């Protein structure tokens, strides 16, 4: 069975600096019609940054949509024309003050495909060296270094609840990427 929903018409509802929102009228495989509200996003990166001592760098920042501070892997939005690996290196440095001697691409995933087309590219950063302070001017960030053995309990207890961070950390804990 073909599951594709064919777009009949599309209308832009909002265009901001980070997202666009559109409304698509689609034809379903059974011939019926339905509406889809879609958030368009340029995509981004998430970085599992592992220090030589095994500690993983997490950043804590206030997230207005969640109305709370969250612990997250360093991450950020792709700039127009920017390659994911360049974005990963830039975001790691801006958010943590560290640079990676090695940056390995792991995989990409949709964050919330029910309403958004955002794709995040996950990287593993190793051979870290401190190169200066955090430089993200519009973010207030506290840097944390967390031991591998603490992560699962932090996820289970709700101390870590950001989805991209949980995906990356569980993948790392599963041993599918090695340092």
N, C-alpha and C positions, 0 to 999 in steps of 0.2 A: 504494500500500500504506500502510495506517495503521500508524505505528510506535509509537503511544501504548501505554504500559504502565499498565494499570489497577490501582489499589491495591485489594487484597482486605482487608488489615488492616494496621494501623500500630501500633507499640509504641515508646514513649519509653524509651530505655536510659539516658540521662544528660542532666541539665540543669545546666549551669554558668553562670558569669557572662558568658562570651563566646559559647559554643556550646551547642547541644543536639545529641544524637545519637539517631536513631530507626532502627528496623528496619521496613522495609516488605516485606510479601509482595505480589508483583505477578503479574498475569496478562499474559503476553506476547502479541503479536498472533497468534501461531500456536496460542494456547490453553495452552501450557505455563506453569508457575509458576516463579518465581525470587525470591530474596531480595535486597534492596538495603539496605545500610547507608548512611545519609544524615546528613551533618553540616549542621545548620541554623545560619546565621549572619545577623546583621542587615544585612550589607553595609557598604560603606565608600566612601571616596574616595581618589583619587590625584591629585597636583597636579604639573604641569610648571611650575615657577616659573622664569621667565626674567628676569634683570636687564637693565637698560638697556644694559649693556656686552656682552650676549649670553651671559654665563655662566649656567649652569643650576644651581640649588641642589639638592644631594643631601645626604641625611643618612646617617651611618654609625652603626649600632647593632648590638649583639650580639643575635642571634636564637637563642634556646635550642633550638627544634626543629631548626635547621640546625647548631647547635653552632659557629657562627662569626659574625664581624662581617660585615654586608652593607652595600653602598652602595645606597640606595634613593631614589626620589622621596618627598617628604613625603606621608604617607598616614595614614589612621586609620579607625576604626570609627564608623559612624553610631550616635548615641545615639537612644533611643526617641523617635519623633516628630520627629526632626531632619531638616530638608531637606538634600539633598546639598550645595548651594552653601554653606549655613551651616556644614556640617561641613568643607568644603574650606577656607573662610576660617579656621575655628578651628584646624584641624590645621596649616595653613601657619604661623600665628602661634605655636602651641605648640611646633612642632618646629624652626622656623627663626628666629623673632623678626622675621619680615617680614610685612607686610600688603600685599595687592594692591589697586591702584587699579582694576584690571580683572580679572574672573574669568569666563572663558568655558567653558561646558560643551562637551565634545567628543563623547564617546560613553560607553556603558556596556558592560561585558563580564563574563562568568562567569569566575571564577578557575580553578576545577577542577571542572567540572560532572559528572565521573565519580562523585564522591562528596559534593559540597558544593554548596549553593544560593547561596553568596556571590556578590553582584554588586558590582563596583566601578564608580564613576562617575569618569571622567577629566576633569580641568579643566586649562585653561591660565591661569596667573596672570602678569600683566604689570603694568607701572607699579608696581614693588615699592618699598616704603620700609621701612627698618628702624625698628621700633617698640619694641624692647626685646630682652631675652634670651629664650632658650628657657624655656618654662614647664611642660613636661610633667614632672610630679613623679616618675612611676614609670618614666621612660626616661632612659638616659644616651646622649646623642646628640652626635656630632661633626658640625659643619656643613662641607660642602665646596662650592666653587664651581668647576664644571667647564666648560671651553670646549667649544663645540659640535663642534669638530674632533677632540676627544679621545674622544668618546663611542663611536663605532663600534669603535675599537681596544680600548676598555675592555670592551665587550661580547664581542668576539671572543676576547680574552685571558682572560676569566673574572673580571675585576675587578668587573664588574657581572653578577650572575646571578639577581637577583630578577625574577620574571616580569612583575609589574605595571610595574616600572621599565623593563624591556626593551620591553614593548608601548608604553608612553608615549613613550619616547625614540625608538624607531624610527618611530613615527607622526610625531613632531616632525621628525626628520631627513628624512623623506620629503617634507616641505614642505606637508603637508596642513593645517597650522595656521601662521599667520603672525603675527609680532610687528611 
